[in-house]
Amino acid sequence: MPSSRIIKSVFTLFVIAIGFVPPVLAEGQRLIIEDVTLIDGKGNPPRTHMSIVIEGSRIVDILHGSAKNIKADQRIAGRGKYLMPGLIDAHIHLKGAYPETIDGQTVMAGDREVGIKTLHGFLYSGVTSVYDSGNAPDYIFGLRRDERAGKITAPHIFASGAIVTYPGSHGSQFGGVLIDDWPEAKSTLDDYLARKPDLMKLTYEERGWGARPMIPLLPLDLMQKAIAYANDQGVRTTVHASNEYRARQALSVGIDNLSHPVIVGPITDEFARTLAAKQIPMVTTLTIGERYSRLAEHPEYLDQALYQATLTPDEIKKMKTETRKEYQERVWTWWMKIMTPIAQDNIRKVHEAGGILVLGSDQSSGPSSHRELELIVASGIPPLEAIRIGTLNAARFLGKDRDMGSIEIGKIADMVLLDADPTVDINNAKAISAVFKSGVRIDRSRLDLPVNHK
């Protein structure tokens, strides 16, 4: 008979091939997490000695004290632990996409295996939902389809597919959906909207992002028509704009969300008040700029447990040597080191004015989502409020806050069980004991990650 080790190896290869990891608890059963400290994601103070009852994918009851009188298929002891909603990274670009030439035309394709491993890294890190803010459409929509069908183990995937932009403008180099006139653009948008993007992302940027050469800008009236056209079909919109003037213009024509904070200079108090009054969510995306100087100056961050668990030794070695050297020599690195604190001040102003901030790393790894949390707190925002930014506010950005983003009766049971209190130190959000997606405990030991191949 084959040895148990051989059987386990064959099973592991099968899991890797299809990207699916069997759940610890079967769907439809009742799970109770007992006597846990609850951080609900709504900004309320932590509540001790709480019991959470989950049936199928939903939370059906939240009790103070014991739930011993309620029958359960599985019980998890929560004493000394902390339960918070799963993180939602509302701005990623999933790794694995690459340009491919077909019949003389360059199109974007994707490496499915790379994508699935990256998605496993998000789940391992307690990120239970991701919004891909621009990617190869066939690649990301294919993964979204398979995630929703239960064919792969992954966070909930929300995606825009390609970015809607103007010829020659920001994003057009990545195979964007190009519109340049109305009503001719309707047919282009019809093809795009037929793929059911979760949000339509546009770019409204004449300098790419920051101190770069001028590029064509999407005409404001054309953007307004595109926004209205998408909204009429039930699709919310978000825009890439990095300065206050362009962000204001986008607000004036009905944009639903901002994909970035203002980064090229301090915002006015009036702009912060406007965002708060209109309740327009703004994604933080601090990590995308800070990552350059962080690697150039402090590569030892890659020795942290989450990075070691989700990145291969070869990836880490390359980052510490080749990539680090490249970043040290780039002017962009040091420009972004100057501008990131400005962006941090800007998000703090919006938060203090009562605006809706949303966690988004603009990266492609679970550890980066946690770094975004750290940078939000370093901006002067308390950890408890940062958790809301990374959970309920992010769900609101997606238009999904009725179903996810907080631990409430009736909502989807996307949760992370922690060994330490993240409201005292946001780094404790990385002290992960268990991850639950749609009421199912993820077996982190079976995810296709370096930590499980040692």
C-alpha positions as CSV (number, residue, x, y, z in Angstrom):
1,M,0.0,0.0,0.0
2,P,1.2,3.6,-0.6
3,S,2.5,5.4,2.4
4,S,0.5,8.2,4.0
5,R,3.3,10.6,3.0
6,I,2.8,9.7,-0.7
7,I,-1.0,10.0,-0.4
8,K,-0.6,13.4,1.2
9,S,1.8,14.5,-1.5
10,V,-0.6,13.4,-4.3
11,F,-3.4,15.2,-2.5
12,T,-1.3,18.4,-2.2
13,L,-0.5,18.3,-5.9
14,F,-4.2,17.9,-6.7
15,V,-5.0,20.9,-4.6
16,I,-2.4,23.0,-6.3
17,A,-3.6,21.9,-9.7
18,I,-7.2,23.0,-9.2
19,G,-6.7,25.7,-6.6
20,F,-9.3,24.4,-4.3
21,V,-8.8,23.6,-0.6
22,P,-11.5,21.6,1.2
23,P,-13.1,23.5,4.1
24,V,-12.7,22.4,7.7
25,L,-16.5,22.6,8.3
26,A,-19.0,21.6,5.6
27,E,-21.2,24.3,4.3
28,G,-24.7,24.5,5.8
29,Q,-23.6,23.3,9.3
30,R,-23.8,25.4,12.5
31,L,-20.7,26.8,13.9
32,I,-20.5,28.6,17.3
33,I,-17.5,30.7,18.4
34,E,-17.9,31.0,22.2
35,D,-16.7,33.5,24.8
36,V,-14.7,35.7,22.4
37,T,-14.0,39.4,22.5
38,L,-15.9,40.9,19.5
39,I,-14.7,43.7,17.4
40,D,-17.7,44.2,15.1
41,G,-16.1,46.5,12.4
42,K,-18.6,49.3,13.0
43,G,-16.3,51.2,15.3
44,N,-17.9,50.1,18.5
45,P,-15.6,49.3,21.4
46,P,-14.7,45.6,21.8
47,R,-17.3,43.5,23.7
48,T,-16.1,40.7,25.9
49,H,-17.7,37.2,26.5
50,M,-19.6,37.2,23.2
51,S,-20.8,34.1,21.3
52,I,-21.4,34.2,17.6
53,V,-23.7,31.6,15.9
54,I,-23.2,30.9,12.2
55,E,-25.5,28.7,10.0
56,G,-24.3,28.1,6.5
57,S,-22.7,31.3,5.3
58,R,-24.5,33.8,7.6
59,I,-24.4,35.0,11.1
60,V,-27.7,34.1,12.7
61,D,-27.2,35.2,16.3
62,I,-24.8,37.1,18.6
63,L,-25.1,36.5,22.3
64,H,-23.5,37.9,25.4
65,G,-22.3,35.0,27.5
66,S,-22.6,31.2,26.9
67,A,-24.2,29.5,23.9
68,K,-24.0,26.1,25.4
69,N,-27.8,25.5,25.1
70,I,-27.6,25.9,21.3
71,K,-26.8,22.8,19.4
72,A,-23.8,23.1,17.1
73,D,-21.8,21.0,14.6
74,Q,-18.6,22.6,15.7
75,R,-17.7,24.9,18.6
76,I,-14.6,27.0,18.8
77,A,-13.4,28.3,22.2
78,G,-12.8,32.0,21.9
79,R,-11.7,32.8,25.4
80,G,-8.6,35.1,25.3
81,K,-9.1,35.6,21.6
82,Y,-10.5,38.5,19.4
83,L,-12.9,38.2,16.5
84,M,-13.0,40.9,13.8
85,P,-14.5,41.0,10.3
86,G,-12.3,39.7,7.5
87,L,-10.3,42.5,5.9
88,I,-11.4,43.8,2.5
89,D,-8.6,45.2,0.3
90,A,-10.5,47.5,-2.0
91,H,-7.6,48.2,-4.4
92,I,-5.4,45.4,-5.7
93,H,-4.0,44.4,-9.1
94,L,-3.7,40.6,-8.9
95,K,-0.3,39.3,-9.9
96,G,-0.1,37.0,-12.9
97,A,-1.2,39.3,-15.8
98,Y,1.2,39.8,-18.7
99,P,1.1,41.2,-22.2
100,E,0.8,38.8,-25.1
101,T,0.9,39.4,-28.9
102,I,-1.8,37.8,-30.9
103,D,-2.1,38.5,-34.7
104,G,0.1,41.5,-34.3
105,Q,-2.0,43.0,-31.4
106,T,-0.9,43.2,-27.8
107,V,-3.5,41.9,-25.4
108,M,-3.3,41.1,-21.7
109,A,-3.3,37.5,-20.5
110,G,-2.8,35.9,-17.1
111,D,-1.1,33.1,-15.3
112,R,-3.8,31.3,-13.4
113,E,-1.5,29.4,-11.1
114,V,0.3,32.6,-10.0
115,G,-3.1,34.3,-9.4
116,I,-4.4,31.4,-7.3
117,K,-1.3,31.3,-5.1
118,T,-1.6,35.0,-4.6
119,L,-5.2,34.7,-3.6
120,H,-4.3,32.0,-1.1
121,G,-1.8,34.5,0.4
122,F,-4.6,37.0,0.9
123,L,-6.8,34.4,2.6
124,Y,-3.9,33.2,4.8
125,S,-3.4,36.9,5.9
126,G,-7.1,37.3,6.9
127,V,-8.2,39.2,3.8
128,T,-11.5,37.7,2.9
129,S,-12.5,40.0,0.0
130,V,-10.5,41.8,-2.7
131,Y,-11.4,44.3,-5.3
132,D,-9.2,44.2,-8.4
133,S,-9.0,47.7,-9.7
134,G,-7.7,46.9,-13.2
135,N,-6.4,43.8,-14.8
136,A,-6.6,41.5,-17.9
137,P,-10.3,40.9,-18.2
138,D,-10.3,37.2,-19.2
139,Y,-7.9,36.5,-16.4
140,I,-9.6,38.3,-13.5
141,F,-13.2,37.6,-14.5
142,G,-12.3,33.9,-15.0
143,L,-10.9,33.7,-11.5
144,R,-14.0,35.6,-10.2
145,R,-16.3,33.2,-11.9
146,D,-14.5,30.2,-10.4
147,E,-14.4,31.7,-6.9
148,R,-18.1,32.3,-7.0
149,A,-18.8,28.8,-8.3
150,G,-16.7,27.3,-5.5
151,K,-14.1,25.9,-7.9
152,I,-11.2,27.6,-6.3
153,T,-10.3,28.7,-2.7
154,A,-10.0,32.4,-2.7
155,P,-11.3,35.6,-1.0
156,H,-14.5,37.0,-2.5
157,I,-13.3,38.5,-5.8
158,F,-14.7,41.8,-7.0
159,A,-13.3,43.3,-10.2
160,S,-13.4,46.0,-12.8
161,G,-11.6,44.2,-15.5
162,A,-10.0,46.7,-17.9
163,I,-9.8,50.4,-17.0
164,V,-12.0,52.8,-18.9
165,T,-9.9,55.6,-20.2
166,Y,-9.0,58.0,-23.1
167,P,-6.6,57.1,-25.9
168,G,-3.1,57.7,-24.7
169,S,-4.2,58.5,-21.1
170,H,-3.3,56.7,-17.9
171,G,-4.2,53.1,-18.1
172,S,-4.4,52.9,-21.9
173,Q,-1.0,51.1,-21.9
174,F,-2.5,48.2,-20.0
175,G,-5.2,47.4,-22.6
176,G,-7.8,49.8,-21.3
177,V,-11.4,50.3,-22.6
178,L,-10.8,53.3,-24.8
179,I,-13.5,55.9,-25.3
180,D,-13.1,59.1,-27.2
181,D,-16.5,60.3,-28.4
182,W,-20.2,60.1,-27.6
183,P,-22.5,58.4,-28.5
184,E,-20.0,56.2,-30.3
185,A,-18.6,55.2,-26.9
186,K,-21.9,53.5,-25.9
187,S,-21.2,50.4,-27.9
188,T,-17.7,50.1,-26.4
189,L,-19.2,50.5,-22.9
190,D,-21.9,48.0,-23.8
191,D,-19.3,45.4,-24.5
192,Y,-17.5,46.2,-21.3
193,L,-20.6,46.2,-19.1
194,A,-21.8,42.9,-20.6
195,R,-19.0,41.3,-18.5
196,K,-20.6,42.5,-15.3
197,P,-17.8,44.5,-13.7
198,D,-18.5,45.1,-10.0
199,L,-17.4,48.7,-10.5
200,M,-16.4,50.7,-13.5
201,K,-13.0,52.3,-13.0
202,L,-12.0,55.4,-15.0
203,T,-8.8,57.4,-15.1
204,Y,-8.8,61.2,-14.9
205,E,-5.1,62.0,-14.9
206,E,-2.9,64.0,-17.1
207,R,0.4,63.1,-15.5
208,G,0.1,59.4,-14.8
209,W,0.7,59.6,-11.1
210,G,2.9,62.5,-10.0
211,A,5.8,64.2,-11.6
212,R,5.7,62.6,-15.0
213,P,5.3,64.0,-18.6
214,M,1.9,65.3,-19.6
215,I,-0.5,62.8,-21.3
216,P,-4.0,63.1,-22.8
217,L,-6.8,63.6,-20.4
218,L,-10.3,62.1,-20.6
219,P,-12.7,65.0,-21.4
220,L,-14.9,65.8,-18.4
221,D,-18.1,65.7,-20.4
222,L,-17.3,62.3,-21.7
223,M,-16.5,61.0,-18.3
224,Q,-19.9,62.4,-17.0
225,K,-21.7,60.5,-19.8
226,A,-19.9,57.3,-19.1
227,I,-20.6,57.5,-15.3
228,A,-24.3,58.1,-15.9
229,Y,-24.4,55.3,-18.5
230,A,-22.9,52.8,-16.0
231,N,-25.1,54.0,-13.1
232,D,-28.2,53.6,-15.3
233,Q,-27.2,49.9,-15.6
234,G,-26.6,49.5,-11.9
235,V,-22.8,49.7,-11.9
236,R,-21.0,52.0,-9.5
237,T,-18.0,53.9,-10.5
238,T,-14.6,54.9,-9.2
239,V,-11.8,57.1,-10.6
240,H,-8.1,57.4,-10.5
241,A,-7.2,61.0,-9.8
242,S,-4.2,62.1,-7.8
243,N,-4.7,65.9,-7.3
244,E,-7.5,67.8,-5.7
245,Y,-8.6,69.8,-8.8
246,R,-9.2,66.7,-10.9
247,A,-10.8,64.9,-7.9
248,R,-13.2,67.8,-7.5
249,Q,-14.1,67.7,-11.1
250,A,-14.8,64.0,-10.9
251,L,-17.1,64.6,-7.9
252,S,-18.9,67.3,-9.9
253,V,-19.9,64.8,-12.6
254,G,-21.2,62.1,-10.3
255,I,-18.3,59.7,-9.5
256,D,-19.2,57.3,-6.8
257,N,-15.8,56.7,-5.3
258,L,-12.2,57.9,-5.4
259,S,-9.6,55.2,-6.0
260,H,-6.8,57.2,-4.4
261,P,-6.2,60.0,-1.9
262,V,-4.8,63.2,-3.2
263,I,-1.0,62.6,-3.2
264,V,0.6,65.5,-5.1
265,G,0.0,68.1,-2.4
266,P,-1.9,69.0,0.7
267,I,-5.7,69.1,0.4
268,T,-7.8,72.1,1.4
269,D,-10.1,71.8,4.5
270,E,-13.0,72.5,2.1
271,F,-12.3,69.5,0.0
272,A,-12.2,67.3,3.1
273,R,-15.6,68.7,4.2
274,T,-17.0,68.2,0.7
275,L,-16.0,64.5,0.7
276,A,-17.6,64.1,4.1
277,A,-20.8,65.9,3.1
278,K,-21.2,63.9,0.0
279,Q,-20.1,60.7,1.8
280,I,-17.9,59.7,-1.2
281,P,-15.6,56.8,-0.2
282,M,-11.8,57.5,-0.8
283,V,-9.3,54.6,-0.9
284,T,-6.1,55.1,1.0
285,T,-3.4,53.4,-1.2
286,L,-0.5,54.5,0.9
287,T,1.5,51.3,0.5
288,I,2.0,51.7,-3.2
289,G,4.2,54.7,-2.7
290,E,5.8,53.8,0.6
291,R,6.9,50.4,-0.6
292,Y,9.9,51.8,-2.6
293,S,11.7,53.6,0.2
294,R,10.7,50.9,2.7
295,L,12.5,48.2,0.6
296,A,15.4,50.5,-0.2
297,E,16.0,51.4,3.5
298,H,14.5,48.6,5.6
299,P,14.5,45.3,3.7
300,E,14.4,43.4,7.0
301,Y,10.6,43.9,7.0
302,L,10.6,40.9,4.6
303,D,11.7,38.7,7.6
304,Q,8.3,39.2,9.2
305,A,6.2,36.0,9.5
306,L,3.5,36.9,7.0
307,Y,6.0,37.7,4.3
308,Q,8.0,34.5,5.0
309,A,4.7,32.5,4.9
310,T,3.4,33.9,1.6
311,L,6.5,34.7,-0.5
312,T,9.0,32.1,-1.7
313,P,12.7,32.3,-0.6
314,D,13.6,33.2,-4.2
315,E,11.1,36.0,-4.3
316,I,12.4,37.4,-1.0
317,K,16.0,37.1,-2.1
318,K,15.3,38.9,-5.3
319,M,13.5,41.7,-3.5
320,K,16.4,42.2,-1.1
321,T,19.0,42.3,-3.8
322,E,17.9,43.2,-7.4
323,T,14.7,45.0,-6.7
324,R,16.2,46.9,-3.7
325,K,19.1,48.1,-5.8
326,E,16.7,49.2,-8.6
327,Y,14.6,51.1,-6.1
328,Q,17.6,52.8,-4.5
329,E,18.6,54.2,-7.9
330,R,15.2,55.4,-8.9
331,V,14.2,59.1,-8.4
332,W,10.6,57.9,-8.0
333,T,11.5,56.1,-4.8
334,W,12.6,59.3,-3.0
335,W,9.9,61.4,-4.5
336,M,7.3,59.0,-3.1
337,K,9.0,59.0,0.2
338,I,8.3,62.8,0.4
339,M,4.8,62.5,-0.9
340,T,3.5,59.6,1.2
341,P,3.4,61.6,4.4
342,I,1.4,64.3,2.5
343,A,-1.1,61.6,1.5
344,Q,-1.2,60.5,5.1
345,D,-2.0,64.0,6.3
346,N,-4.7,64.2,3.6
347,I,-6.5,61.0,4.7
348,R,-6.3,62.1,8.3
349,K,-8.0,65.4,7.3
350,V,-10.8,63.5,5.5
351,H,-11.3,61.2,8.4
352,E,-11.4,64.0,10.9
353,A,-14.0,65.8,8.7
354,G,-16.2,62.7,8.8
355,G,-15.4,61.3,5.4
356,I,-15.3,57.6,4.4
357,L,-11.8,56.2,4.1
358,V,-11.4,52.7,2.6
359,L,-8.4,50.4,2.9
360,G,-6.7,49.6,-0.4
361,S,-3.1,48.7,-0.8
362,D,-2.8,49.0,-4.7
363,Q,-0.6,45.9,-4.3
364,S,-0.9,42.2,-4.7
365,S,-0.2,40.4,-1.4
366,G,-1.9,39.8,1.9
367,P,1.0,41.3,3.9
368,S,0.6,44.5,1.9
369,S,-3.0,44.8,3.1
370,H,-1.7,44.8,6.7
371,R,1.0,47.3,5.8
372,E,-1.8,49.6,4.6
373,L,-3.5,49.2,8.0
374,E,-0.2,50.1,9.7
375,L,0.2,53.3,7.6
376,I,-3.4,54.3,8.2
377,V,-2.7,54.2,12.0
378,A,0.6,56.0,11.5
379,S,-1.4,58.8,9.9
380,G,-3.0,59.5,13.3
381,I,-6.1,57.3,13.0
382,P,-6.8,55.0,16.0
383,P,-6.6,51.3,15.4
384,L,-10.3,50.7,16.1
385,E,-11.3,53.2,13.4
386,A,-8.6,51.8,11.0
387,I,-10.3,48.4,11.4
388,R,-13.6,49.9,10.3
389,I,-11.7,51.5,7.3
390,G,-10.5,48.0,6.4
391,T,-13.9,46.3,6.8
392,L,-17.2,48.0,6.8
393,N,-16.1,51.1,4.9
394,A,-14.5,48.9,2.2
395,A,-17.8,47.0,1.9
396,R,-19.5,50.3,1.4
397,F,-17.1,51.3,-1.3
398,L,-18.2,48.1,-3.1
399,G,-21.8,48.7,-2.4
400,K,-21.9,45.5,-0.4
401,D,-22.2,46.8,3.2
402,R,-25.7,45.2,3.6
403,D,-24.1,41.8,3.3
404,M,-20.5,42.1,4.5
405,G,-17.9,44.2,6.3
406,S,-19.1,43.8,9.9
407,I,-20.1,41.1,12.3
408,E,-23.8,41.5,12.5
409,I,-26.8,39.2,12.5
410,G,-27.8,38.4,8.9
411,K,-24.4,39.2,7.4
412,I,-22.0,36.9,5.6
413,A,-19.7,35.3,8.2
414,D,-16.3,36.6,6.9
415,M,-14.2,36.8,10.0
416,V,-10.7,36.5,11.5
417,L,-10.0,35.1,14.9
418,L,-6.9,36.7,16.5
419,D,-4.6,35.8,19.4
420,A,-4.1,39.4,20.4
421,D,-6.0,42.7,20.5
422,P,-5.7,44.7,17.3
423,T,-7.4,47.8,18.9
424,V,-4.4,48.1,21.2
425,D,-1.8,47.5,18.5
426,I,-2.8,47.2,14.9
427,N,0.1,44.8,14.3
428,N,-2.0,42.3,16.3
429,A,-4.3,42.0,13.3
430,K,-1.5,39.7,12.0
431,A,-1.7,37.4,15.0
432,I,-4.1,35.1,13.2
433,S,-5.6,32.0,14.8
434,A,-8.3,31.2,12.2
435,V,-9.9,32.7,9.0
436,F,-13.5,32.2,8.1
437,K,-15.0,32.9,4.7
438,S,-18.8,32.6,4.2
439,G,-19.0,30.7,7.5
440,V,-16.4,28.2,6.5
441,R,-13.1,27.9,8.3
442,I,-10.2,28.0,5.9
443,D,-7.6,25.3,6.4
444,R,-4.6,27.6,6.3
445,S,-2.2,24.6,6.4
446,R,-3.5,23.4,3.0
447,L,-3.2,26.6,1.1
448,D,-0.6,26.6,-1.7
449,L,2.0,28.8,0.0
450,P,5.7,28.5,0.9
451,V,4.8,28.1,4.6
452,N,3.1,24.8,3.8
453,H,5.8,23.4,1.6
454,K,8.7,23.3,4.1
